[in-house]
Amino acid sequence: MGRDLRAALYACEYLEKLCLAFLWASLLGDPDVLPPEVVETEQAFFRMMRM
């Protein structure tokens, strides 16, 4: 998903890194939940990148 092929590739690569981070955190134990303000910041960044 992206406004063009480059943006779609960036979104895929970003998602892959997030998934790998979650995988490693899960293998090391229970991952901590992100605080709501961090989630809001990431969502704002994602929305900004979609423009």
Predicted model as a PDB file, atoms N, CA, C, CB and O in Angstrom, pLDDT in the B-factor column:
MODEL        1                                                                  
ATOM      1  N   MET A   1       0.851  -1.159   0.000  1.00 59.00           N  
ATOM      2  CA  MET A   1       0.000   0.000   0.000  1.00 59.00           C  
ATOM      3  C   MET A   1       0.907   1.235   0.000  1.00 59.00           C  
ATOM      4  CB  MET A   1      -0.974  -0.009   1.225  1.00 59.00           C  
ATOM      5  O   MET A   1       1.802   1.361   0.835  1.00 59.00           O  
ATOM      6  N   GLY A   2       0.669   2.106  -0.912  1.00 62.00           N  
ATOM      7  CA  GLY A   2       1.457   3.322  -0.989  1.00 62.00           C  
ATOM      8  C   GLY A   2       1.032   4.145  -2.184  1.00 62.00           C  
ATOM      9  O   GLY A   2       0.308   3.667  -3.057  1.00 62.00           O  
ATOM     10  N   ARG A   3       1.481   5.365  -2.216  1.00 77.00           N  
ATOM     11  CA  ARG A   3       1.063   6.248  -3.307  1.00 77.00           C  
ATOM     12  C   ARG A   3       1.763   5.895  -4.615  1.00 77.00           C  
ATOM     13  CB  ARG A   3       1.345   7.703  -2.946  1.00 77.00           C  
ATOM     14  O   ARG A   3       1.293   6.257  -5.693  1.00 77.00           O  
ATOM     15  N   ASP A   4       2.888   5.187  -4.518  1.00 87.00           N  
ATOM     16  CA  ASP A   4       3.580   4.697  -5.702  1.00 87.00           C  
ATOM     17  C   ASP A   4       4.364   3.449  -5.294  1.00 87.00           C  
ATOM     18  CB  ASP A   4       4.527   5.799  -6.315  1.00 87.00           C  
ATOM     19  O   ASP A   4       4.331   3.045  -4.132  1.00 87.00           O  
ATOM     20  N   LEU A   5       5.059   2.848  -6.235  1.00 91.00           N  
ATOM     21  CA  LEU A   5       5.771   1.602  -5.963  1.00 91.00           C  
ATOM     22  C   LEU A   5       6.846   1.770  -4.893  1.00 91.00           C  
ATOM     23  CB  LEU A   5       6.397   1.078  -7.238  1.00 91.00           C  
ATOM     24  O   LEU A   5       7.036   0.888  -4.057  1.00 91.00           O  
ATOM     25  N   ARG A   6       7.543   2.893  -4.919  1.00 91.00           N  
ATOM     26  CA  ARG A   6       8.603   3.140  -3.931  1.00 91.00           C  
ATOM     27  C   ARG A   6       8.015   3.233  -2.516  1.00 91.00           C  
ATOM     28  CB  ARG A   6       9.371   4.442  -4.276  1.00 91.00           C  
ATOM     29  O   ARG A   6       8.576   2.675  -1.572  1.00 91.00           O  
ATOM     30  N   ALA A   7       6.899   3.930  -2.374  1.00 86.00           N  
ATOM     31  CA  ALA A   7       6.268   4.058  -1.059  1.00 86.00           C  
ATOM     32  C   ALA A   7       5.735   2.711  -0.582  1.00 86.00           C  
ATOM     33  CB  ALA A   7       5.131   5.091  -1.106  1.00 86.00           C  
ATOM     34  O   ALA A   7       5.807   2.402   0.608  1.00 86.00           O  
ATOM     35  N   ALA A   8       5.202   1.912  -1.495  1.00 88.00           N  
ATOM     36  CA  ALA A   8       4.712   0.587  -1.128  1.00 88.00           C  
ATOM     37  C   ALA A   8       5.862  -0.304  -0.664  1.00 88.00           C  
ATOM     38  CB  ALA A   8       3.980  -0.061  -2.313  1.00 88.00           C  
ATOM     39  O   ALA A   8       5.717  -1.045   0.309  1.00 88.00           O  
ATOM     40  N   LEU A   9       6.988  -0.239  -1.344  1.00 91.00           N  
ATOM     41  CA  LEU A   9       8.154  -1.021  -0.949  1.00 91.00           C  
ATOM     42  C   LEU A   9       8.653  -0.581   0.417  1.00 91.00           C  
ATOM     43  CB  LEU A   9       9.270  -0.889  -1.990  1.00 91.00           C  
ATOM     44  O   LEU A   9       9.004  -1.418   1.248  1.00 91.00           O  
ATOM     45  N   TYR A  10       8.689   0.723   0.657  1.00 89.00           N  
ATOM     46  CA  TYR A  10       9.115   1.237   1.961  1.00 89.00           C  
ATOM     47  C   TYR A  10       8.194   0.716   3.061  1.00 89.00           C  
ATOM     48  CB  TYR A  10       9.130   2.783   1.960  1.00 89.00           C  
ATOM     49  O   TYR A  10       8.666   0.302   4.120  1.00 89.00           O  
ATOM     50  N   ALA A  11       6.886   0.734   2.817  1.00 87.00           N  
ATOM     51  CA  ALA A  11       5.925   0.259   3.818  1.00 87.00           C  
ATOM     52  C   ALA A  11       6.142  -1.226   4.107  1.00 87.00           C  
ATOM     53  CB  ALA A  11       4.476   0.503   3.338  1.00 87.00           C  
ATOM     54  O   ALA A  11       6.060  -1.655   5.258  1.00 87.00           O  
ATOM     55  N   CYS A  12       6.416  -2.002   3.071  1.00 92.00           N  
ATOM     56  CA  CYS A  12       6.669  -3.437   3.255  1.00 92.00           C  
ATOM     57  C   CYS A  12       7.941  -3.671   4.060  1.00 92.00           C  
ATOM     58  CB  CYS A  12       6.773  -4.143   1.895  1.00 92.00           C  
ATOM     59  O   CYS A  12       7.966  -4.523   4.948  1.00 92.00           O  
ATOM     60  N   GLU A  13       8.981  -2.929   3.759  1.00 94.00           N  
ATOM     61  CA  GLU A  13      10.239  -3.084   4.482  1.00 94.00           C  
ATOM     62  C   GLU A  13      10.086  -2.660   5.946  1.00 94.00           C  
ATOM     63  CB  GLU A  13      11.348  -2.265   3.805  1.00 94.00           C  
ATOM     64  O   GLU A  13      10.657  -3.283   6.841  1.00 94.00           O  
ATOM     65  N   TYR A  14       9.320  -1.606   6.178  1.00 90.00           N  
ATOM     66  CA  TYR A  14       9.077  -1.128   7.543  1.00 90.00           C  
ATOM     67  C   TYR A  14       8.308  -2.189   8.329  1.00 90.00           C  
ATOM     68  CB  TYR A  14       8.292   0.216   7.528  1.00 90.00           C  
ATOM     69  O   TYR A  14       8.638  -2.477   9.480  1.00 90.00           O  
ATOM     70  N   LEU A  15       7.283  -2.767   7.702  1.00 93.00           N  
ATOM     71  CA  LEU A  15       6.492  -3.800   8.355  1.00 93.00           C  
ATOM     72  C   LEU A  15       7.351  -5.026   8.650  1.00 93.00           C  
ATOM     73  CB  LEU A  15       5.289  -4.187   7.484  1.00 93.00           C  
ATOM     74  O   LEU A  15       7.219  -5.635   9.712  1.00 93.00           O  
ATOM     75  N   GLU A  16       8.220  -5.386   7.730  1.00 96.00           N  
ATOM     76  CA  GLU A  16       9.096  -6.534   7.941  1.00 96.00           C  
ATOM     77  C   GLU A  16       9.993  -6.309   9.156  1.00 96.00           C  
ATOM     78  CB  GLU A  16       9.949  -6.797   6.690  1.00 96.00           C  
ATOM     79  O   GLU A  16      10.185  -7.224   9.957  1.00 96.00           O  
ATOM     80  N   LYS A  17      10.541  -5.109   9.301  1.00 96.00           N  
ATOM     81  CA  LYS A  17      11.396  -4.809  10.457  1.00 96.00           C  
ATOM     82  C   LYS A  17      10.598  -4.863  11.759  1.00 96.00           C  
ATOM     83  CB  LYS A  17      12.048  -3.424  10.297  1.00 96.00           C  
ATOM     84  O   LYS A  17      11.093  -5.351  12.775  1.00 96.00           O  
ATOM     85  N   LEU A  18       9.373  -4.364  11.726  1.00 92.00           N  
ATOM     86  CA  LEU A  18       8.533  -4.428  12.920  1.00 92.00           C  
ATOM     87  C   LEU A  18       8.234  -5.872  13.296  1.00 92.00           C  
ATOM     88  CB  LEU A  18       7.228  -3.659  12.700  1.00 92.00           C  
ATOM     89  O   LEU A  18       8.260  -6.229  14.474  1.00 92.00           O  
ATOM     90  N   CYS A  19       7.951  -6.696  12.303  1.00 94.00           N  
ATOM     91  CA  CYS A  19       7.656  -8.105  12.559  1.00 94.00           C  
ATOM     92  C   CYS A  19       8.869  -8.833  13.126  1.00 94.00           C  
ATOM     93  CB  CYS A  19       7.189  -8.791  11.276  1.00 94.00           C  
ATOM     94  O   CYS A  19       8.735  -9.644  14.043  1.00 94.00           O  
ATOM     95  N   LEU A  20      10.042  -8.548  12.590  1.00 95.00           N  
ATOM     96  CA  LEU A  20      11.260  -9.171  13.113  1.00 95.00           C  
ATOM     97  C   LEU A  20      11.521  -8.748  14.556  1.00 95.00           C  
ATOM     98  CB  LEU A  20      12.464  -8.808  12.235  1.00 95.00           C  
ATOM     99  O   LEU A  20      11.926  -9.565  15.383  1.00 95.00           O  
ATOM    100  N   ALA A  21      11.291  -7.491  14.852  1.00 93.00           N  
ATOM    101  CA  ALA A  21      11.480  -7.017  16.225  1.00 93.00           C  
ATOM    102  C   ALA A  21      10.516  -7.727  17.168  1.00 93.00           C  
ATOM    103  CB  ALA A  21      11.279  -5.487  16.306  1.00 93.00           C  
ATOM    104  O   ALA A  21      10.895  -8.107  18.276  1.00 93.00           O  
ATOM    105  N   PHE A  22       9.278  -7.906  16.735  1.00 91.00           N  
ATOM    106  CA  PHE A  22       8.293  -8.600  17.567  1.00 91.00           C  
ATOM    107  C   PHE A  22       8.672 -10.065  17.725  1.00 91.00           C  
ATOM    108  CB  PHE A  22       6.883  -8.476  16.959  1.00 91.00           C  
ATOM    109  O   PHE A  22       8.537 -10.623  18.814  1.00 91.00           O  
ATOM    110  N   LEU A  23       9.142 -10.693  16.661  1.00 94.00           N  
ATOM    111  CA  LEU A  23       9.552 -12.095  16.728  1.00 94.00           C  
ATOM    112  C   LEU A  23      10.669 -12.282  17.748  1.00 94.00           C  
ATOM    113  CB  LEU A  23      10.007 -12.591  15.347  1.00 94.00           C  
ATOM    114  O   LEU A  23      10.591 -13.168  18.600  1.00 94.00           O  
ATOM    115  N   TRP A  24      11.714 -11.450  17.665  1.00 93.00           N  
ATOM    116  CA  TRP A  24      12.825 -11.565  18.605  1.00 93.00           C  
ATOM    117  C   TRP A  24      12.375 -11.288  20.041  1.00 93.00           C  
ATOM    118  CB  TRP A  24      13.947 -10.604  18.212  1.00 93.00           C  
ATOM    119  O   TRP A  24      12.798 -11.973  20.973  1.00 93.00           O  
ATOM    120  N   ALA A  25      11.529 -10.297  20.210  1.00 92.00           N  
ATOM    121  CA  ALA A  25      11.021  -9.993  21.551  1.00 92.00           C  
ATOM    122  C   ALA A  25      10.211 -11.166  22.092  1.00 92.00           C  
ATOM    123  CB  ALA A  25      10.158  -8.712  21.530  1.00 92.00           C  
ATOM    124  O   ALA A  25      10.299 -11.487  23.277  1.00 92.00           O  
ATOM    125  N   SER A  26       9.425 -11.806  21.234  1.00 93.00           N  
ATOM    126  CA  SER A  26       8.625 -12.958  21.658  1.00 93.00           C  
ATOM    127  C   SER A  26       9.511 -14.145  22.027  1.00 93.00           C  
ATOM    128  CB  SER A  26       7.646 -13.360  20.552  1.00 93.00           C  
ATOM    129  O   SER A  26       9.215 -14.875  22.974  1.00 93.00           O  
ATOM    130  N   LEU A  27      10.592 -14.335  21.281  1.00 95.00           N  
ATOM    131  CA  LEU A  27      11.496 -15.438  21.579  1.00 95.00           C  
ATOM    132  C   LEU A  27      12.231 -15.237  22.901  1.00 95.00           C  
ATOM    133  CB  LEU A  27      12.496 -15.605  20.455  1.00 95.00           C  
ATOM    134  O   LEU A  27      12.612 -16.204  23.561  1.00 95.00           O  
ATOM    135  N   LEU A  28      12.426 -13.981  23.281  1.00 94.00           N  
ATOM    136  CA  LEU A  28      13.137 -13.667  24.523  1.00 94.00           C  
ATOM    137  C   LEU A  28      12.212 -13.609  25.732  1.00 94.00           C  
ATOM    138  CB  LEU A  28      13.862 -12.350  24.382  1.00 94.00           C  
ATOM    139  O   LEU A  28      12.685 -13.511  26.864  1.00 94.00           O  
ATOM    140  N   GLY A  29      10.918 -13.667  25.513  1.00 93.00           N  
ATOM    141  CA  GLY A  29       9.942 -13.590  26.599  1.00 93.00           C  
ATOM    142  C   GLY A  29       8.718 -12.841  26.120  1.00 93.00           C  
ATOM    143  O   GLY A  29       8.542 -12.631  24.920  1.00 93.00           O  
ATOM    144  N   ASP A  30       7.875 -12.439  27.045  1.00 89.00           N  
ATOM    145  CA  ASP A  30       6.682 -11.676  26.694  1.00 89.00           C  
ATOM    146  C   ASP A  30       7.052 -10.246  26.344  1.00 89.00           C  
ATOM    147  CB  ASP A  30       5.668 -11.697  27.843  1.00 89.00           C  
ATOM    148  O   ASP A  30       7.651  -9.548  27.162  1.00 89.00           O  
ATOM    149  N   PRO A  31       6.704  -9.790  25.131  1.00 85.00           N  
ATOM    150  CA  PRO A  31       7.010  -8.404  24.757  1.00 85.00           C  
ATOM    151  C   PRO A  31       6.190  -7.414  25.589  1.00 85.00           C  
ATOM    152  CB  PRO A  31       6.738  -8.182  23.256  1.00 85.00           C  
ATOM    153  O   PRO A  31       5.045  -7.689  25.947  1.00 85.00           O  
ATOM    154  N   ASP A  32       6.785  -6.273  25.888  1.00 85.00           N  
ATOM    155  CA  ASP A  32       6.071  -5.214  26.594  1.00 85.00           C  
ATOM    156  C   ASP A  32       5.132  -4.505  25.633  1.00 85.00           C  
ATOM    157  CB  ASP A  32       7.058  -4.210  27.232  1.00 85.00           C  
ATOM    158  O   ASP A  32       5.411  -4.401  24.438  1.00 85.00           O  
ATOM    159  N   VAL A  33       4.027  -4.021  26.160  1.00 84.00           N  
ATOM    160  CA  VAL A  33       3.072  -3.263  25.372  1.00 84.00           C  
ATOM    161  C   VAL A  33       3.562  -1.821  25.270  1.00 84.00           C  
ATOM    162  CB  VAL A  33       1.647  -3.329  25.998  1.00 84.00           C  
ATOM    163  O   VAL A  33       4.032  -1.245  26.250  1.00 84.00           O  
ATOM    164  N   LEU A  34       3.447  -1.249  24.077  1.00 89.00           N  
ATOM    165  CA  LEU A  34       3.860   0.141  23.888  1.00 89.00           C  
ATOM    166  C   LEU A  34       2.885   1.092  24.563  1.00 89.00           C  
ATOM    167  CB  LEU A  34       3.971   0.472  22.396  1.00 89.00           C  
ATOM    168  O   LEU A  34       1.679   0.844  24.562  1.00 89.00           O  
ATOM    169  N   PRO A  35       3.389   2.174  25.137  1.00 95.00           N  
ATOM    170  CA  PRO A  35       2.494   3.175  25.724  1.00 95.00           C  
ATOM    171  C   PRO A  35       1.640   3.820  24.619  1.00 95.00           C  
ATOM    172  CB  PRO A  35       3.312   4.263  26.493  1.00 95.00           C  
ATOM    173  O   PRO A  35       2.072   3.900  23.470  1.00 95.00           O  
ATOM    174  N   PRO A  36       0.439   4.273  24.967  1.00 95.00           N  
ATOM    175  CA  PRO A  36      -0.468   4.858  23.965  1.00 95.00           C  
ATOM    176  C   PRO A  36       0.151   6.028  23.196  1.00 95.00           C  
ATOM    177  CB  PRO A  36      -1.738   5.327  24.642  1.00 95.00           C  
ATOM    178  O   PRO A  36      -0.123   6.182  22.006  1.00 95.00           O  
ATOM    179  N   GLU A  37       0.975   6.850  23.838  1.00 96.00           N  
ATOM    180  CA  GLU A  37       1.553   7.999  23.136  1.00 96.00           C  
ATOM    181  C   GLU A  37       2.545   7.552  22.051  1.00 96.00           C  
ATOM    182  CB  GLU A  37       2.255   8.934  24.138  1.00 96.00           C  
ATOM    183  O   GLU A  37       2.691   8.225  21.031  1.00 96.00           O  
ATOM    184  N   VAL A  38       3.211   6.441  22.267  1.00 95.00           N  
ATOM    185  CA  VAL A  38       4.124   5.914  21.252  1.00 95.00           C  
ATOM    186  C   VAL A  38       3.323   5.385  20.063  1.00 95.00           C  
ATOM    187  CB  VAL A  38       5.024   4.794  21.845  1.00 95.00           C  
ATOM    188  O   VAL A  38       3.693   5.600  18.909  1.00 95.00           O  
ATOM    189  N   VAL A  39       2.234   4.699  20.355  1.00 94.00           N  
ATOM    190  CA  VAL A  39       1.371   4.181  19.289  1.00 94.00           C  
ATOM    191  C   VAL A  39       0.809   5.346  18.466  1.00 94.00           C  
ATOM    192  CB  VAL A  39       0.213   3.322  19.884  1.00 94.00           C  
ATOM    193  O   VAL A  39       0.781   5.280  17.237  1.00 94.00           O  
ATOM    194  N   GLU A  40       0.369   6.396  19.130  1.00 95.00           N  
ATOM    195  CA  GLU A  40      -0.177   7.562  18.427  1.00 95.00           C  
ATOM    196  C   GLU A  40       0.890   8.217  17.543  1.00 95.00           C  
ATOM    197  CB  GLU A  40      -0.732   8.590  19.438  1.00 95.00           C  
ATOM    198  O   GLU A  40       0.598   8.624  16.418  1.00 95.00           O  
ATOM    199  N   THR A  41       2.111   8.317  18.044  1.00 95.00           N  
ATOM    200  CA  THR A  41       3.201   8.905  17.264  1.00 95.00           C  
ATOM    201  C   THR A  41       3.480   8.075  16.018  1.00 95.00           C  
ATOM    202  CB  THR A  41       4.473   9.023  18.117  1.00 95.00           C  
ATOM    203  O   THR A  41       3.649   8.628  14.932  1.00 95.00           O  
ATOM    204  N   GLU A  42       3.530   6.766  16.161  1.00 90.00           N  
ATOM    205  CA  GLU A  42       3.771   5.882  15.019  1.00 90.00           C  
ATOM    206  C   GLU A  42       2.631   5.963  14.010  1.00 90.00           C  
ATOM    207  CB  GLU A  42       3.950   4.437  15.492  1.00 90.00           C  
ATOM    208  O   GLU A  42       2.871   5.959  12.803  1.00 90.00           O  
ATOM    209  N   GLN A  43       1.401   6.036  14.491  1.00 91.00           N  
ATOM    210  CA  GLN A  43       0.262   6.165  13.579  1.00 91.00           C  
ATOM    211  C   GLN A  43       0.323   7.485  12.822  1.00 91.00           C  
ATOM    212  CB  GLN A  43      -1.063   6.060  14.351  1.00 91.00           C  
ATOM    213  O   GLN A  43       0.023   7.525  11.629  1.00 91.00           O  
ATOM    214  N   ALA A  44       0.704   8.557  13.493  1.00 93.00           N  
ATOM    215  CA  ALA A  44       0.828   9.858  12.834  1.00 93.00           C  
ATOM    216  C   ALA A  44       1.926   9.811  11.773  1.00 93.00           C  
ATOM    217  CB  ALA A  44       1.127  10.967  13.868  1.00 93.00           C  
ATOM    218  O   ALA A  44       1.766  10.364  10.685  1.00 93.00           O  
ATOM    219  N   PHE A  45       3.040   9.152  12.090  1.00 91.00           N  
ATOM    220  CA  PHE A  45       4.124   9.010  11.126  1.00 91.00           C  
ATOM    221  C   PHE A  45       3.653   8.221   9.905  1.00 91.00           C  
ATOM    222  CB  PHE A  45       5.336   8.320  11.776  1.00 91.00           C  
ATOM    223  O   PHE A  45       3.955   8.589   8.770  1.00 91.00           O  
ATOM    224  N   PHE A  46       2.916   7.139  10.139  1.00 83.00           N  
ATOM    225  CA  PHE A  46       2.411   6.333   9.043  1.00 83.00           C  
ATOM    226  C   PHE A  46       1.464   7.148   8.154  1.00 83.00           C  
ATOM    227  CB  PHE A  46       1.698   5.092   9.585  1.00 83.00           C  
ATOM    228  O   PHE A  46       1.541   7.093   6.926  1.00 83.00           O  
ATOM    229  N   ARG A  47       0.569   7.905   8.804  1.00 87.00           N  
ATOM    230  CA  ARG A  47      -0.359   8.737   8.026  1.00 87.00           C  
ATOM    231  C   ARG A  47       0.391   9.795   7.207  1.00 87.00           C  
ATOM    232  CB  ARG A  47      -1.374   9.421   8.963  1.00 87.00           C  
ATOM    233  O   ARG A  47       0.024  10.080   6.067  1.00 87.00           O  
ATOM    234  N   MET A  48       1.434  10.366   7.792  1.00 87.00           N  
ATOM    235  CA  MET A  48       2.222  11.374   7.112  1.00 87.00           C  
ATOM    236  C   MET A  48       2.926  10.762   5.885  1.00 87.00           C  
ATOM    237  CB  MET A  48       3.252  11.995   8.083  1.00 87.00           C  
ATOM    238  O   MET A  48       3.015  11.398   4.835  1.00 87.00           O  
ATOM    239  N   MET A  49       3.415   9.546   6.027  1.00 81.00           N  
ATOM    240  CA  MET A  49       4.120   8.889   4.926  1.00 81.00           C  
ATOM    241  C   MET A  49       3.158   8.526   3.788  1.00 81.00           C  
ATOM    242  CB  MET A  49       4.838   7.627   5.434  1.00 81.00           C  
ATOM    243  O   MET A  49       3.583   8.392   2.640  1.00 81.00           O  
ATOM    244  N   ARG A  50       1.886   8.369   4.094  1.00 71.00           N  
ATOM    245  CA  ARG A  50       0.905   8.009   3.066  1.00 71.00           C  
ATOM    246  C   ARG A  50       0.509   9.191   2.207  1.00 71.00           C  
ATOM    247  CB  ARG A  50      -0.327   7.419   3.705  1.00 71.00           C  
ATOM    248  O   ARG A  50      -0.051   9.004   1.126  1.00 71.00           O  
ATOM    249  N   MET A  51       0.787  10.407   2.660  1.00 68.00           N  
ATOM    250  CA  MET A  51       0.386  11.599   1.894  1.00 68.00           C  
ATOM    251  C   MET A  51       1.243  11.786   0.672  1.00 68.00           C  
ATOM    252  CB  MET A  51       0.459  12.842   2.758  1.00 68.00           C  
ATOM    253  O   MET A  51       1.042  12.737  -0.083  1.00 68.00           O  
TER     254      MET A  51                                                      
ENDMDL                                                                          
END                                                                             
